[in-house]
Every structure is written in C-alpha cells, then in structure tokens.
Amino acid sequence: MAAAASSSVSRRPMSPVESAVRLVTYALLIYASFLGWGILQERLTSTRYGASPTSAGHRFTSYPLLTCMHAFMSALVARIALRLQNRRPFPFFASSDYSLKMALIGVSSSSASLFGYSSLAFISYPAMVVGKTCKLIPIVIMQALVYRKWLAATKMVSVICITIGATMFSLLTDETSST
C-alpha cells in the first residue's frame, strides 16, 4: 500500500528559473558531448599507428566500428541517467517484435554512416552535408502523406531555412580559402 501511495505522488512543477537553468545545462552538456566526440574522432582517425623509422604506420579506418561504439555508449549513458533519476529503463527485449524493430533501426543507422563515409570517394564533403541537411524535407513530406499530420508553420519555416542555409553555406563557400 505504501508503494502505491508513493508512486502516485506527483512532482512539483518547476519554476521558470529552474526550467531555464535545466535547459541551459542540458544544452551545454549536449554541446560538450558532441564537441568531445568530434575531437576524439578526429584524433583517432588522423593519428598514424605503428609508425616507425621504416614504416609510415596505419590510420584507423573502421568508421562502422566508431558508429557502433557510439551507439553502445549512448545506450549505456542513457541507462545510467535513467538509473540516477530513479526511472526504470524500458525493457529492451520486451517482445520479439520490439527487438526486431530496434535491431532494424540500429542496422539502418549504422549502414547510413557507412554509406555516407563511403560516398566521399565519389562526392565532396559539402555535397554530403547538403544531402544530409536536405533530408528534413522528405521527412516532412512523408509525415504529411503517411500520418496526415502537418507541421506548424514556424517549424516548416525552420526546416526550409535550415535547408537553404546549409545549402548556401556548403555550396557558395570559397573552396580555396583556408578556413
């Protein structure tokens, strides 16, 4: 009976200041994690391993492994965060249908990274960035066609501005500049 009573207790609403502090904290943590990931990935992939006076060494080229490790560590950090907040993590293998769907999402995500890096042999990096940025538009279209759900006007304007901005930045920059 005590367990039922304690689970029905609701949390008090956050004040606007608490909410703003939480938002800024989360935004900074997300930014720091992406920045840290980028620095680590750059160091890992640009360092020559096994270099000696007679050998140039080898570079790390297994990008799919990086993607899989990133996914694994993200799941681990999410599980730890849920435990710290006293929330019960969703059971990963609740049903075979759920497990299959999650496996398909994982495989498609890892494959997308592999194909993206492999495409750099045929297209420039800015072209790949434009392609990734423009994927917002098909997502909006499919959401409208499949779910019959339209985004709010402000979100539609955001999608269009992001796509146009990234396209202009990627395609109109001077390739000879050092920055």
PAVOLO-978351 format. One record per residue: x, z, y of N, C-alpha, C, O in turn. Coordinates in steps of 0.05 Angstrom, whole numbers, padded with zeros to 5 digits, always signed. Each point is the difference from the previous one (the first is absolute). Example, Ala and Ser with C-alpha at 12.3 -4.5 7.8 and 13.67 -1.06 7.14 Angstrom:
BEGIN
+00264+00156-00114-00018+00000+00024+00018+00000+00024+00021+00013+00000-00028-00027+00021+00016+00001+00024-00015+00014+00022+00010+00004+00022
This chain:
BEGIN
+00016+00000-00024-00016+00000+00024+00017+00000+00025-00006-00013+00020+00028+00028-00021+00018+00001+00023+00013-00027+00005+00004-00008+00023+00002-00006-00045+00012-00027+00003-00019-00019+00014+00008-00016+00017-00033+00017-00025-00020-00017+00012-00004+00006+00030-00003-00018+00016+00004+00044-00009-00003+00008+00028+00024-00009+00016-00004-00009+00023+00028+00011-00034+00023-00008+00016+00003-00030+00003+00011-00009+00020-00022-00006-00040+00002-00029+00003-00021-00011+00020+00004-00023+00010-00025+00038-00004-00020-00009+00018+00007+00007+00029-00014-00009+00019+00035+00024-00015+00008+00008+00027+00012-00025+00014+00018-00013-00010-00029+00007+00033+00010-00024+00015+00022+00008+00019+00002+00023+00009+00015-00042-00003+00021+00004+00019-00011-00001+00028-00019-00014+00005+00032+00029+00013-00009-00001+00028+00009-00026+00012+00021-00010-00007-00037-00001+00025+00009-00026+00013+00025+00005+00017+00004+00021+00011+00012-00042-00010+00025+00001+00016-00007-00004+00029-00018-00015+00007+00034+00028+00010-00003-00004+00029+00013-00027+00006+00016-00010-00015-00023-00001+00039+00013-00025+00008+00030+00002+00001+00014-00020-00006-00003+00042+00014+00029+00004+00002+00012+00000-00028+00020-00013-00005-00032+00027-00014+00009+00001-00028-00001-00028-00012+00018-00008-00014-00039-00006+00020-00004-00027-00011+00022-00019+00011+00011-00016-00015-00006+00018+00041+00021-00017+00013+00028+00007-00011+00016-00018-00005-00011+00044+00001+00026+00008-00011+00003-00011-00028+00022-00010-00007-00043+00012-00009+00002-00010-00028+00004-00030+00000+00016-00010-00015-00030-00005+00033+00003-00029+00001+00028-00007+00008+00012-00018-00013-00001+00030+00033+00027-00006+00009+00020+00007-00022+00019-00015-00005-00022+00038-00008+00018+00008-00021+00000-00020-00023+00021-00008-00010-00045+00000+00001-00002-00019-00022+00012-00027+00008+00013-00013-00016-00019+00004+00041+00011-00026+00009+00031+00001+00000+00013-00019-00008-00002+00041+00018+00030+00003+00000+00011+00001-00028+00021-00012-00005-00034+00026-00013+00009+00001-00028-00001-00028-00013+00018-00007-00015-00039-00007+00020-00002-00027-00011+00022-00018+00011+00013-00015-00015-00009+00016+00041+00021-00016+00013+00027+00008-00012+00016-00018-00006-00011+00044+00004+00026+00009-00011+00004-00009-00028+00022-00008-00008-00043+00008-00008+00003-00008-00028+00006-00030-00002+00016-00008-00016-00030-00008+00032+00006-00029-00001+00028-00006+00011+00014-00017-00011-00006+00031+00032+00026-00004+00011+00022+00008-00021+00019-00014-00004-00023+00037-00009+00018+00009-00021+00001-00019-00023+00022-00006-00010-00045-00004+00002-00001-00019-00022+00016-00026+00008+00015-00010-00017-00019+00001+00041+00013-00025+00009+00031+00004+00001+00015-00018-00009-00006+00041+00019+00029+00005+00001+00011+00002-00028+00021-00012-00005-00034+00027-00013+00010+00002-00027+00000-00027-00014+00019-00006-00015-00040-00009+00018-00001-00027-00013+00022-00018+00011+00012-00014-00016-00008+00015+00041+00021-00017+00012+00028+00008-00011+00016-00018-00007-00011+00044+00006+00026+00008-00010+00003-00007-00029+00022-00008-00009-00043+00012-00007+00002-00006-00028+00005-00029-00005+00016-00008-00018-00030-00010+00033+00002-00028-00006+00023-00014+00014+00007-00022-00007+00006+00035+00027+00022-00014+00014+00027+00011-00009+00021-00011+00008-00020+00032-00024+00025+00011-00009+00010-00015-00025-00016-00007-00017+00042+00002+00016+00012-00012-00024+00009+00022-00019+00015+00018+00008-00024-00019-00032+00007+00020-00020+00020-00011-00020+00000-00023-00007+00019+00040+00000+00021-00008-00019+00022-00017+00013+00014-00014-00014-00012+00015+00040+00020-00016+00014+00028+00012-00006+00004+00024+00000+00015-00042-00004+00028+00008-00004+00017-00021+00014-00010-00020+00009+00036+00024-00009+00018-00020+00012-00002-00027-00013+00005-00021+00012-00013+00020-00038-00001-00025-00014-00029-00011-00003-00004-00023-00008-00016+00039+00015-00027-00008-00003-00016+00006+00025+00004+00021+00012-00022-00039-00005-00017+00005+00024-00022+00019-00005-00013+00010+00019+00007-00005-00044-00022+00019-00007-00026-00015+00000-00002-00024+00003-00019+00039-00008-00027-00011-00002-00019+00014+00019+00004+00024+00007-00024-00038+00001-00021+00012+00017-00024+00006-00017-00005-00013-00020-00010+00033+00028-00025+00007-00014-00021-00021+00007-00005-00005+00024-00007-00007-00044-00019-00022+00005-00027+00004-00014-00017-00018+00000+00013+00041-00012-00025+00005-00015-00022+00011+00018-00006+00024+00000-00006-00042+00016-00021+00009+00018-00025+00010-00014-00013+00019+00010+00006-00031-00033-00024+00012-00014+00005+00029-00008-00019+00016+00000+00044-00009-00007+00005+00028-00007-00004+00018+00025-00011+00022-00003+00020-00032+00026-00005+00015+00025-00030+00005+00004-00009+00021+00008-00007-00042-00012-00028+00001+00004-00013+00020-00019-00016+00017+00008+00024-00018-00033-00010+00019-00020+00008+00029+00006-00017+00018-00003+00041-00014+00011+00009+00027+00007-00015+00010+00025-00006+00024+00002+00001-00042+00017-00015+00007+00024-00028+00009-00008-00010+00020+00010-00003-00035-00028-00027+00008-00009+00000+00026-00015-00017+00017+00005+00037-00013-00022+00002+00025-00015+00004+00024+00019-00013+00021-00003+00031-00024+00021+00006+00022+00019-00024+00005+00018-00006+00023+00007-00009-00043+00001-00024+00004+00016-00021+00016-00015-00012+00018+00011+00009-00025-00036-00019+00015-00017+00008+00029-00003-00016+00018+00000+00042-00014-00004+00011+00027-00004-00004+00017+00026-00009+00023-00001+00015-00035+00024-00003+00014+00025-00030+00006+00006-00007+00022+00009-00010-00041-00016-00029+00004+00004-00010+00023-00018-00016+00017+00009+00026-00016-00034-00008+00021-00018+00009+00028+00010-00015+00019-00001+00040-00018+00011+00010+00025+00011-00016+00008+00025-00007+00024+00003+00001-00043+00014-00016+00006+00024-00028+00011-00007-00009+00019+00012-00003-00031-00032-00026+00010-00009+00002+00028-00011-00018+00017+00005+00039-00011-00020+00004+00027-00011+00004+00020+00023-00011+00022+00000+00027-00030+00020+00005+00018+00023-00025+00006+00016-00003+00021+00012-00016-00040-00012-00025+00004+00014-00021+00012-00018-00024+00002+00008+00031+00007-00032-00018+00011-00019-00023-00019-00007-00023+00009-00004+00029-00034+00003-00020-00020-00009+00007-00009-00028+00024-00002-00007-00044-00003-00009+00005-00010-00027+00005-00030+00001-00017-00015+00009+00040+00006-00019+00005-00029-00001-00021-00014-00018-00009+00011-00020+00002-00035+00028-00018-00016-00017+00013-00005-00026+00024-00008-00001-00038+00011-00022+00013-00005-00026+00007-00029-00003-00018-00018+00002+00043+00012-00006+00009-00028-00001-00012-00015-00024-00005-00024+00002+00001+00037-00024-00010-00013-00024-00027+00011-00007-00005+00007-00023-00013-00007+00042-00027+00011-00004-00015-00018-00020-00016+00010-00016+00020-00036+00018-00013-00018-00019+00018-00025-00003+00017-00005+00017-00021-00009-00038+00017-00024-00005-00006-00021+00021+00018-00015+00008-00043+00013+00002-00008-00019+00020+00016+00005+00026+00010-00018+00013-00010+00044-00005+00015+00008+00024+00030-00006-00003+00012-00010+00018-00001+00017-00041+00028-00004-00005+00007-00030+00002+00021-00007+00011-00038-00010-00022+00005-00028+00001+00000-00011+00029+00017-00015+00007-00036+00025+00008-00002-00009+00028+00025+00009+00016+00011-00015+00016-00002+00040-00021+00024+00010+00014+00024-00015-00009+00018-00006+00017-00016-00001-00042+00023-00015-00010+00001-00028+00012+00021-00010+00007-00045-00003-00004-00001-00026+00012+00009+00001+00030+00013-00018+00009-00022+00039+00004+00008+00003+00028+00031+00003+00002+00013-00012+00017-00002+00029-00034+00029+00004-00001+00015-00025-00006+00020-00006+00013-00029-00009-00033+00014-00025-00007-00002-00020+00022+00020-00014+00007-00043+00011+00005-00003-00020+00022+00017+00008+00024+00011-00017+00014-00010+00043-00008+00017+00009+00023+00029-00005-00005+00014-00011+00017-00004+00017-00041+00028-00005-00007+00006-00029-00001+00021-00009+00009-00040-00007-00019+00004-00029-00001+00001-00012+00028+00016-00019+00005-00033+00029+00012+00000-00011+00028+00027+00004+00013+00010-00018+00014+00002+00041-00018+00027+00005+00011+00020-00019-00012+00017-00012+00014-00018+00009-00040+00019-00018-00014-00003-00029+00010+00020-00013+00006-00045+00004-00004-00004-00028+00009+00008-00003+00029+00010-00021+00008-00015+00042+00008+00007-00001+00029+00030-00003+00003+00009-00017+00016+00006+00033-00030+00029-00002+00002+00011-00026-00012+00018-00012+00011-00031+00003-00033+00009-00025-00012-00006-00024+00018+00014-00020+00000-00035+00022+00016-00008-00023+00018+00021-00004+00022+00001-00021+00012+00015+00041-00007+00020-00003+00022+00021-00021-00007+00015-00008+00018-00013-00001-00043+00018-00022-00007-00011-00026+00011+00015-00019+00003-00041+00018+00004-00012-00025+00009-00011+00001+00028-00003-00021+00013-00003+00044-00003-00010+00003+00028+00016+00020+00015+00015+00016-00012-00018-00016+00038+00015+00020+00016-00014+00027+00000-00024+00001-00007+00039+00019+00014-00012+00027+00000-00023+00002+00020-00021+00012-00006+00024-00024+00031-00023+00001+00018-00025-00014-00011-00022+00010+00005+00026-00031-00020-00024-00013-00012-00013+00018-00021-00025+00001-00001+00041+00015-00014-00012+00019-00019-00015+00022+00015-00022+00008-00008+00034+00001+00030-00014+00021+00016-00026-00010+00011-00020+00015+00000+00020-00039+00010-00025-00012+00011-00021-00002-00023-00023+00006+00004+00032-00015-00027-00019-00002-00023-00011+00028-00007-00024+00002-00006+00040+00018+00006-00010+00027-00007-00019+00010+00022-00020+00013-00006+00027-00019+00031-00017+00010+00022-00027-00015+00000-00021+00013+00006+00021-00038-00012-00025-00016+00000-00018+00007-00023-00023-00010-00001+00032+00026-00018-00018+00007-00022-00024+00018+00009-00019+00003-00016+00021+00007+00040-00023+00016+00010-00025-00018+00002-00022+00010-00005+00025-00035+00013-00023-00017+00005-00014-00006-00026-00025+00002-00001+00038-00010-00021-00015-00004-00025-00013+00025-00011-00021-00001-00012+00033+00025+00017-00012+00025-00008-00026+00004+00015-00020+00008-00012+00020-00013+00038-00025+00002+00016-00021-00019-00010-00024+00007-00002+00032-00032-00003-00019-00021-00010-00011+00008-00027-00025-00002-00004+00041+00011-00015-00009+00008-00026-00019+00024+00001-00019+00002-00014+00026+00017+00033-00018+00023+00003-00027-00009+00009-00021+00011-00009+00020-00031+00027-00026-00010+00010-00015-00015-00022-00024+00003-00003+00038-00020-00012-00013-00016-00021-00008+00016-00024-00022-00003-00010+00040+00020+00000-00005+00015-00025-00018+00024+00005-00020+00004-00014+00026+00012+00034-00014+00025+00005-00021-00002+00021-00015+00019+00005+00013-00042+00008-00020-00004+00022+00003+00021+00021-00019+00011+00011+00044-00004-00004+00006+00021+00019+00019-00011+00021+00023-00009-00007-00031+00010+00032+00017-00010+00022+00014+00024+00013-00011+00022+00002+00035-00027+00007+00015+00020+00015-00012+00002+00028-00013-00018+00010+00018+00041+00002-00008+00004+00028+00015-00019+00018+00022-00009-00008-00033+00003+00030+00013-00020+00018+00028+00009+00008+00018-00017+00002-00014+00042+00003+00027+00010+00008+00020-00005-00022+00023-00007+00005-00031+00011-00030+00018-00005-00023+00005-00030-00003+00023-00007-00007-00043-00009+00011+00005-00029-00002+00020-00009+00022+00017-00016-00006-00020+00026+00030+00018-00007+00021+00029+00010-00007+00019-00014+00005-00018+00038-00017+00027+00010-00009+00012-00018-00020+00024-00006+00002-00039-00003-00022+00011-00017-00021+00010-00026+00012+00021-00010-00006-00037-00002+00024+00008-00025+00013+00025+00004+00017+00018-00016-00001-00017+00038+00017+00023+00005+00017+00026+00005-00017+00021-00010+00007-00024+00025-00029+00023+00006-00017+00011-00027-00012+00024-00004+00000-00042-00012-00009+00008-00025-00012+00013-00019+00020+00021-00011-00005-00033+00008+00028+00011-00017+00021+00027+00011+00010+00019-00015+00004-00018+00042+00000+00025+00012+00010+00023-00003-00019+00022-00007+00008-00027+00012-00034+00021-00003-00020+00009-00029-00003+00024-00005-00003-00043-00013+00004+00006-00028-00002+00017-00009+00024+00021-00013-00004-00029+00021+00028+00016-00008+00024+00027+00012-00001+00020-00013+00006-00018+00039-00013+00026+00014-00001+00018-00013-00020+00024-00004+00005-00034-00003-00028+00016-00011-00022+00008-00029+00005+00023-00008-00005-00041-00008+00016+00005-00028+00002+00012-00009+00027+00012-00021+00002-00016+00037+00019+00009-00008+00026+00025+00014+00009+00009-00004+00023+00003+00020-00040+00025+00013+00007+00023-00019-00003+00000-00019-00016+00021+00023+00033+00023-00017-00001+00017+00008-00024+00010+00022-00001-00007-00041-00018+00016+00006-00025+00029+00003+00005+00015+00010-00017-00005-00019+00040+00029+00002+00006+00007+00026+00013+00024+00006+00002-00043+00010+00006+00006+00025+00013+00011+00020-00020-00006-00002-00024+00021+00022+00033+00012+00019-00018-00018+00024-00005+00006+00017-00017-00029-00015+00029-00019+00022-00004-00023-00008-00017-00017+00017-00006
